[in-house]
Amino acid sequence: MSNPLLDVTLASHGAYPFDLIRPEHFIPALNEAIEKAKKKLEDYKKNSRENFQHVIVEKGDITEQVDFIAGIFFNLHSAECSEELEKISPEISEILTRFGNDISLDPTIFLKIKQINYFLCKKFLIIINKLSCVFRQIPHLQLLRKSMRWIAFYRLFK
């Protein structure tokens, strides 16, 4: 049996193929997408690059298929909830919660995100310092300068 949730080709204009999707497609598709995402996450964790593209963008791309399947399920569940969808809803939620927790609580991924956040805050402080001479020359912008510095320091040491 072909699973339309695992097929990347969609109907015209990127629409979901709702007419082909059955409730029994969701759990197998979600489990398969999560297994693929977990393999990609292992490669992601081994990669030592520390730039925004790798840490944030590529991490988002890893979970794209899982997010796609979850989006279809919850759209169908809220628009046209049948008994079959209601029956599998707790299991879908449990699978998604477990997968989300595995990512959020992974120490390697957490450290990568924390480091990129620290790096971006440091860059922000450098920009603020460069602009501070402009802010000093305009009296009503001095308060803005101080506020921006406090925000950057707060984010840096949070």
C-alpha positions in Angstrom: 0.0 0.0 0.0 1.4 3.4 -1.0 1.5 6.1 1.6 0.7 9.5 0.2 2.2 11.2 3.3 5.6 10.0 2.3 5.3 11.0 -1.3 7.0 14.4 -1.8 5.0 15.2 -4.9 1.9 17.1 -4.0 -1.2 18.2 -5.8 -1.0 21.4 -7.8 0.2 24.5 -6.0 1.6 22.5 -3.1 -1.7 21.5 -1.7 -2.0 18.5 0.5 -3.5 15.4 -1.2 -6.4 15.1 1.2 -8.4 12.9 -1.1 -5.7 10.2 -1.0 -5.0 10.3 2.8 -6.5 7.8 5.1 -6.2 7.7 8.9 -4.2 4.5 8.8 -1.5 6.3 6.8 -0.5 8.7 9.6 1.2 6.6 12.3 3.4 4.5 9.8 4.4 7.7 7.9 5.1 9.6 11.1 7.3 6.7 12.5 9.2 6.4 9.2 9.7 10.2 9.0 11.0 10.3 12.6 13.4 7.5 11.9 14.8 9.3 8.9 15.0 12.5 11.0 16.8 10.8 13.8 19.5 9.5 11.4 19.9 13.0 10.0 20.1 14.4 13.5 23.0 12.0 14.3 24.9 13.4 11.3 23.9 16.9 12.3 25.3 16.4 15.8 28.6 15.1 14.5 29.1 18.2 12.3 31.2 20.7 14.2 30.3 23.8 12.2 29.0 26.7 14.3 27.2 29.1 12.0 23.6 30.2 11.7 23.0 28.2 8.5 24.1 24.9 10.0 22.8 25.3 13.6 19.4 26.8 12.9 18.4 26.4 9.2 19.7 22.8 8.7 18.2 21.7 12.0 14.8 23.0 10.8 15.3 21.1 7.5 15.9 17.8 9.3 12.4 17.8 10.9 10.6 19.1 7.8 8.9 15.8 6.8 7.7 15.2 10.4 6.3 18.8 10.5 4.6 18.2 7.2 2.9 15.1 8.3 1.9 16.6 11.7 0.5 19.7 9.9 -1.7 17.6 7.7 -2.9 15.5 10.6 -3.8 18.5 12.8 -5.5 20.3 9.8 -7.6 17.3 9.2 -8.3 16.8 12.9 -9.5 20.3 13.4 -11.5 20.6 10.1 -13.0 17.2 9.8 -12.5 15.0 12.8 -13.7 11.5 12.3 -13.8 8.7 14.9 -10.7 7.2 13.3 -8.7 10.4 13.6 -9.9 11.0 17.1 -8.8 7.4 18.0 -5.2 7.9 16.8 -4.9 11.5 18.0 -3.4 10.6 21.5 -0.9 8.3 19.9 0.1 11.0 17.3 0.5 13.6 20.1 2.6 11.2 22.2 4.9 10.3 19.2 5.4 14.0 18.3 6.0 15.0 22.0 8.6 12.3 22.5 10.4 13.3 19.3 10.3 17.0 20.2 11.7 16.3 23.6 14.4 14.1 22.1 15.6 17.1 20.1 15.0 19.9 22.7 16.7 18.0 25.6 19.6 16.6 23.6 22.7 18.2 25.2 24.7 18.4 22.0 21.9 20.2 20.1 21.3 22.4 23.1 24.9 23.4 23.3 25.1 24.2 19.5 22.1 26.5 19.8 23.4 28.1 23.0 26.8 28.8 21.3 25.2 30.3 18.2 23.0 32.5 20.5 26.2 33.6 22.4 28.0 34.4 19.1 25.0 36.4 17.7 24.7 38.4 20.9 28.4 39.2 20.8 28.1 40.4 17.2 25.1 42.5 18.3 27.2 44.1 21.1 30.0 44.9 18.6 27.5 46.7 16.3 26.0 48.6 19.3 29.5 49.7 20.3 30.2 51.0 16.8 26.9 52.9 16.7 27.3 54.3 20.2 29.4 57.2 18.9 26.4 58.2 16.7 24.0 57.7 19.6 26.1 60.0 21.9 25.9 62.8 19.4 22.1 62.8 19.4 20.8 63.4 23.0 17.4 61.7 22.7 19.0 58.5 21.4 21.2 58.0 24.5 18.4 56.2 26.3 17.9 53.9 23.3 21.6 53.1 23.4 21.6 52.2 27.0 18.4 50.1 26.6 19.9 48.2 23.7 23.1 47.5 25.6 21.2 46.1 28.6 19.1 43.9 26.3 22.3 42.6 24.6 24.0 41.9 28.0 20.9 40.2 29.3 20.7 37.9 26.3 24.4 37.2 26.4 24.5 36.0 30.0 21.0 34.5 30.2 
